[in-house]
Amino acid sequence: MPHTSARILVVEDEQAIRELIAFTLEVEGYHVFTAGNGMEAFERFSTDKPDLVVLDLMMPSISGLEVLQQLRERSTVPVLILSALATEENRVRGLQLGADDYLVKPFSPRELVARIQALLRRAGMAVPNSKVTVGPVTIDLGSREVFVRDEPVETTAKEFDLLAFLARNPGRVYTRHQLLREVWNSSSEWQQEGTVTEHVRRLRVKIEEDPENPRLVQTVRGVGYRFERRQQRTARDEPSAAAAAM
């Protein structure tokens, strides 16, 4: 059974599909809230505080992409797009705007549940109290927060997912292709591996003392990336001669 306290908001204008999704997820043990349009989605999001959003794109008045953009301005909650728009352009557009996954209609209810479970696992729902601390950096897998020297650092949903995935598997090297599959639930067949490179670059700017010489998210030349749990000492870490003499 899934983490049954997970709250899911389903935003879908077609009542039959909305009810099918809600029924499927409720049978799995999730708490489900529904909205039939964009305005209703914003209201339910504010009042019900969902852990994940299933979002249709083709809706009247306010499109799903507009809803996604506004959600990303206020939250990093995982968003699964569910749409009949199956072109690569639409999938890429949705992911670029901040969606965490994209499922095309018609869909298999089993696949929908599997994708939601994967997103919730990556969001830390299975390990609500787990933290990873390396040097000055603390990653709270449950609250999806990152701190550097006890100061909060803002990350996008995918930046956090990438960092959390690497931190859960310290010392292991992952290729960009593997990271696309594990973090983006994608592949290099329709998403560029440069996406991973760019997200790593942004993370380093936010959490590394020297982004040009990273100590946490390290590059393994010709292979990929790994998260280093054991910090090497630098001159900055060494006590001064005056301090040593005291």
C-alpha positions, 0 to 999 in steps of 0.5 A: 500500500502507498503512503496513505496520508498522501493527499492528491488533487486531480484537476480535470474538466471531464467529469467521467475521467475525473471520477475515474481517476479519483476512484482509482486513487481512493482504492489505492488508499490516497486522499483525493480532492478534485477540481473541474477548472483552473480557478477551482484548482487554485482554491482546492490547492490553497485549502487542501494542501495536496502532496501531488497534483494530477493536472489536465492541460486542455481546460476552458478559461484557464489552461493547464499550463497556466495553472502549472505556471502559477503553481510553480510560483508558490510551490514545488509540489510534484505535478503529473500532467495528464493530457491528450496532447501527445506531441513531443513539443507539448511534453517538452513544454510541460516539463520545461514549465515545471511538471515532474511527469507527463502521461498521455491519454488514453492511459492505464490506471495501473500506470497512473498509480505507478507514476504517482507512487514514483513521484511521491517516493522521489518527493520523500513521502516514504522517508518523512523524517530522513535528513542528509547532512554533509559539511554545511549542507543539510537536505531534509528529504521529508520537507523537501528543504535544503539548508547551507550553514543553517540558511534555507536555499530555494530549489526547484522541484527537479533540482531537489529531486536530483539532489535527493536522489544522489544524496540517497545513493552516496558514492554511486556514479550515475550517467546522465541517461540513468538520471533522466530515467530515475529522476525525470522518468524520461530518456535521452530519446526525447529529452536532452541529456544536457538537461541533467548537466544544467540542473547540476550546474544550478545546484552547484551554484546554490550549495557548493562553496566553490561551484567551479570545484564542487565537493558534494555533487562531483563529476566523474569524467566520461561517466556522470555524477556522484554525491560525495558523503565524505568531505575533503578538508580544504585550506578554509577548513584548516585552523589558523596558525594563531588558533592552533597556537592557543 
